[in-house]
Amino acid sequence: MIDKRAGSPAQAVADIGDGAAIMIGGFGTAGMPDELIDALIAREVGNLTIINNNAGNGETGVAALIKAGRVRKMICSFPRQADSHHFDARYRAGEIELELVPQGNLAARIQAAGAGLGAIFTPTGFGTSLAEGKETRRIDGRDHVFELPIRADFALIKAHRGDRWGNLVYRKTARNFGPIMAMAARTTIAQVAEIVPLGELDPETIVTPGIFVQRVVPVPAATAREDMA
């Protein structure tokens, strides 16, 4: 009997170790799996590479992970905003590395990993410092930059509902990077507001099939930090 349910966020992240590359879903706070991140902080692992849309803001989520000193490298498209002070402080102190990736390229490189592609050519970034040292090619009269896929050891994502096979449905904009990150990581861990019986999810609404999810853990909306997903 396939049963991918984990009893708690702590159990779900128990095998994440030092030096892991981790994709974390979320666009700001929408879709951010805060309780999985809190469990990761409690494990006291470090030297992590985090792939996220931004470098965290405020005091929760990715920002809390950075504040705790667990992140060695950030791969993101939007590292600075008004309240990203924890990333700013670590970066200025030389304590964290940044790989800046335009947002479309970030999504495309994650999708390439999930699709098993060797690389992509993209026009975004050509002629800028982001393309320095990279192979370029003119395709149909337009210059493109060669970019490698972004893969990860783990993906931590947040969905609305799931079943014990790991099938997932999302809620509104909280869906954002979750589906493509689930396909690009070796182990995907999904935090859901509710785990429902098999067959209750309409197959036509399942966005992430269970084949891409290894663990699913319930965090009811009443106990989650926010209920946007």
Secondary structure in CASP SS format (residue, H / E / C, confidence):
PFRMAT SS
TARGET T0000
AUTHOR 0000-0000-0000
METHOD secondary structure of the structure
MODEL  1
M C 1.00
I C 1.00
D C 1.00
K C 1.00
R E 1.00
A C 1.00
G C 1.00
S C 1.00
P H 1.00
A H 1.00
Q H 1.00
A H 1.00
V C 1.00
A C 1.00
D C 1.00
I C 1.00
G C 1.00
D C 1.00
G C 1.00
A C 1.00
A E 1.00
I E 1.00
M E 1.00
I E 1.00
G C 1.00
G C 1.00
F E 1.00
G C 1.00
T C 1.00
A E 1.00
G C 1.00
M C 1.00
P C 1.00
D H 1.00
E H 1.00
L H 1.00
I H 1.00
D H 1.00
A H 1.00
L H 1.00
I H 1.00
A H 1.00
R H 1.00
E C 1.00
V C 1.00
G C 1.00
N C 1.00
L E 1.00
T E 1.00
I E 1.00
I E 1.00
N C 1.00
N C 1.00
N E 1.00
A C 1.00
G C 1.00
N C 1.00
G C 1.00
E C 1.00
T C 1.00
G C 1.00
V H 1.00
A H 1.00
A H 1.00
L H 1.00
I H 1.00
K H 1.00
A C 1.00
G C 1.00
R C 1.00
V E 1.00
R E 1.00
K E 1.00
M E 1.00
I E 1.00
C E 1.00
S C 1.00
F E 1.00
P C 1.00
R C 1.00
Q C 1.00
A C 1.00
D C 1.00
S C 1.00
H H 1.00
H H 1.00
F H 1.00
D H 1.00
A H 1.00
R H 1.00
Y H 1.00
R H 1.00
A C 1.00
G C 1.00
E C 1.00
I C 1.00
E E 1.00
L E 1.00
E E 1.00
L E 1.00
V C 1.00
P C 1.00
Q H 1.00
G H 1.00
N H 1.00
L H 1.00
A H 1.00
A H 1.00
R H 1.00
I H 1.00
Q H 1.00
A H 1.00
A H 1.00
G H 1.00
A H 1.00
G C 1.00
L C 1.00
G C 1.00
A C 1.00
I E 1.00
F E 1.00
T E 1.00
P C 1.00
T C 1.00
G C 1.00
F C 1.00
G C 1.00
T C 1.00
S H 1.00
L H 1.00
A H 1.00
E C 1.00
G C 1.00
K C 1.00
E C 1.00
T E 1.00
R E 1.00
R E 1.00
I E 1.00
D C 1.00
G C 1.00
R E 1.00
D E 1.00
H E 1.00
V E 1.00
F E 1.00
E E 1.00
L C 1.00
P C 1.00
I C 1.00
R C 1.00
A E 1.00
D E 1.00
F E 1.00
A E 1.00
L E 1.00
I E 1.00
K E 1.00
A E 1.00
H E 1.00
R E 1.00
G E 1.00
D C 1.00
R C 1.00
W C 1.00
G C 1.00
N C 1.00
L E 1.00
V E 1.00
Y C 1.00
R C 1.00
K H 1.00
T H 1.00
A H 1.00
R H 1.00
N C 1.00
F C 1.00
G H 1.00
P H 1.00
I H 1.00
M H 1.00
A H 1.00
M H 1.00
A H 1.00
A E 1.00
R E 1.00
T E 1.00
T E 1.00
I E 1.00
A E 1.00
Q E 1.00
V E 1.00
A E 1.00
E E 1.00
I E 1.00
V C 1.00
P C 1.00
L C 1.00
G C 1.00
E C 1.00
L C 1.00
D C 1.00
P H 1.00
E H 1.00
T H 1.00
I C 1.00
V C 1.00
T E 1.00
P C 1.00
G H 1.00
I H 1.00
F H 1.00
V C 1.00
Q C 1.00
R E 1.00
V E 1.00
V E 1.00
P E 1.00
V C 1.00
P C 1.00
A C 1.00
A C 1.00
T C 1.00
A C 1.00
R C 1.00
E C 1.00
D C 1.00
M C 1.00
A C 1.00
END
